[in-house]
């Protein structure tokens, strides 16, 4: 609204764009803002306006000042009501989300991962390969996801009543993982933007999946990736308990289609990192090259799980000692059904790639030899040209995996005793 008696000066009061819960006050001269501030109380407007007039050597008679303040107050009251309605709406949506989850599950025992991407990007195929042990060709007939598919998975067993050391993080280990697979049609994306609280509230990790072979949708994928990040940040929808600085992943997927895979990935990563509005590059997103036809998808999921399900520092030290005592390349424990890691020794090999490759071997064996039933395996050894892969049953939930040099004999009495002692001691921490 124009300020009477002052040429080309205006004041504006509105709900701040992108928040809906902050009232913004602006002073404009010649169509350009010269002052703006978030207002918590109407008295601030009067003081701010007086300061602006004084700083610019402007004079406004008392009756005109009162008139403009009256009009501003009217608008302020209207905006305050709108602000309250928006706040109430947010609270109702949050309540609706929480009520949709089982009331007897504490939020501290939950993690929520949201899979999102354009239609056909491969989100549901990824879920089925990772968590349902499907082979890639068994996902070809998957129909497009309509709306939201919610999955609840019990992955890690929480500790019992035993005492644990102060540096343990088991009270952070989660017993339940919620995965929301969001449909990728354009109409669904519009719903996500209209009601982001319903879909993304308390999200621990967002995984945006892009079909690298869908060249015609590159621009649309880039735009939606950064629009979602903006909404998550402005609405504060990511779970703050984990204090993660990097909790948005972008899977540049179906990379098996490219013979020059690494070169293509570097190029696509550079493109999708760029924020369309300002052409700067986001540093928040973790980009990964993935395919369900090799271990890269298991590698990527391992990196995700490392973010949201911290491993025991004590068990990490124990498997490191086991590695050293037995002269191994590496030692780690994985959850049987998914192959996701519980703990691992420090190794020159990349842990996520190591776990991903091992998981792919296990799944392949079980599917080729279904009567073998890995869920009931006690011990198994696989010989390669580089060494031996030993798989040992730890308990009903976990497998102990040992990678040893070719000449390393783990069947000696000494080696067996070291392994038995490790399993006995480690069970005290699970």
Phi, psi and omega in degrees: 000143182287149176268113182302133177090353179240116185290128175065022174250137179223160172235149182219141180226124182203165173287131185297131183298134177092345180247312182075356183232008177238136178263126185250134179249131180232145169244129188238136177230125182053044177067014178237130179297129175249352178200138171209148181202150174277129187256127176261336182214146185297329180302332179298326181298313181300312181295319181295317181295318178298320179295318180297316179298317181295316182295333182256014178055044180252146180237136178226120179304154183303319184293327177286322176299316179297321181296313181293325178292324177298315180294322177294322180295320177301314180291324179299318180295320178296315180294323178299320178294316178298319179300316180296320180296319178295316179300315179297322179296318178300316181296320179296320179294318178298318179296319179298319179296313182296324180290336179287342176269158180298129186292341182267009179256122179286138181302333179293342180258020182232151167223141182239124177243130179250123175264123182217152180167169181294160180303134178086005182290336178109018184297310183292324177299319178300313181301315185290325177292318183284310191256348177243006177055036176282148171278153184309317184291344179278000179254004185293331186262016180292131178275155180303139178291131177254115181077234184233130171256121182255132178237139177239125185233131172267111185255305188246135178282131177283156182292160179276211184272006182291161179278140176236158182288160186296334182273006178287149177242021182295332178289354173262348179292138189256146181264345184220136180239125177257127177241122178254117178260108185266133178301149188254007178293155183303318182297327179289321179300323178298323177294321179299321181284330179285323182230062184297330180299324182292323186267328190243000182301136179058033175285130177274318179220132173255129177243110178264121184254132182238129175283108184295338182271353182268073187300324183295342182250013179304311184296319180293320178296316179300314181298314182290325177303308185284332176293319178295318179300317179300315180296317180300320181287314184292323181270357179056051187267347179281143179297125184270353185295328182277346181054043181275128175277331180237093180235020173242120178252148172235111176272110171277101200258166180063036182286351177293347180285351187247125178294324178263060192303310185295317179297317179295319180298315180301318180294315181292322178300317179298320181291313185283342176288336186286129178280121187304323187290320186238358177063013171278171181251131178285139177256355185282329187277136174263113181267139179220141176271124186225158173200143177279355182266004174211185186285357184298329180288325175291322176301314181296316181293328176298319178296322177297313183293330176297331180287317191256348178230081182302145181266160182291125177295326179294314180294325177300318177294322181293318180287334174295317177296320179298317178302314181292317183296326183261357181066045185267162168289318182196158174218138178201165178240138180232152175287132192298317190287326185246342184079010180281145190281143171260317178201163179202156175283158174282132186214157176292336176288146177290121187301315184295321178293322180297310180295318180299316180295318179297317180298321180295323177298313182298315181297317181298316180297316183294324181282326179286323179240074186301331180290346180291326175051082181300337179296343180248009183292144176251314178212147177202142177232138178236125182263132175236175181291341182260349182160200183238141174251114181254129178241122186234133177294124177267305171203194185291347182255329191233154173242141174264126182243128181238130175249117186236156176298158183303322185274001184276118182262110180266008180263004177287159180300322181295313181296317179298321180294320179297317180293316179299317180295320178299311181299319180297314181290319183294329181296341177290343183251011180232000000 
